[in-house]
Amino acid sequence: MIEDNKKKPNPIDIHVGSRVRLRRNMLGMSQEKLGENLGITFQQIQKYEKGTNRVGASRLQAIASILGVPVAFFFEDAPGQEASGNRGFAEDSSMAFAVEFCGSPEGLQLNRAFVKITDMKVRRKIIELVKSLSSDDPD
């Protein structure tokens, strides 16, 4: 039973790794570039991002500095944190979905293109168009 736990990544390590990947992708940074900045290989970055290898405290601080976020960013919405009570008005499931979508290739492409649109009327029209095309009820 103990050997099974060694082979399976810890859910927190997986979450932290996914947040590293999310932020790295948001910045358009490659695994290789992040690895160069840290003095490690891109394969090690892959292992961190999959949760296969645990990120040590000093390495996590360095990653946070390079990616321009506080260390706490990597633990936002982590498993087991739902009962913390200090989340304010955060929406649990929809927020997790939004973070997951923004980390996907399509979400990143959509967000990068959308923020380049400076005309607020055009932005509103795009939102209306996407809502009309979606199968969900509009908000």
C-alpha positions, 0 to 999 in steps of 0.5 A: 500500500505504501509503494502505491502512494509513492507511484501516484503523484500527490494531488497538491503537487499536481495542482501546483504543477498545473498552476506553473503550466498555466502561468507559463503559458499565459506568459507565452514562455516555453518549458525550455526558457523557464528551465534555462532561467532556473538552471534546469532542463525542460524535462524537469519542468515537465515533471514539475508540471505533471506533478511527477516531481515535487517542487521544493520551496526555494525552487517554487520561490524562484519560479514565482519570481520568474513568472511574476506571481506570488507563491500563493498563486500556485496554491489557489483553489488547491484540493482540500482548501474548499473548507477554508472559509476565507474565499470571499465571493469566489465561485468554486466550480465555475472558477476552477473551470475558468482557470482550466479553460484559460490554461488550455491552448484555445483559452490562451489564444482567445484571451490573447486575441480578445485583449488586443481589441481596444474598442469596448463596443466590439468587445461587448458584441463579441461577448454577445455573439459567443453567448448566442452561440453557446448552448448554456443559458445567458447570464 
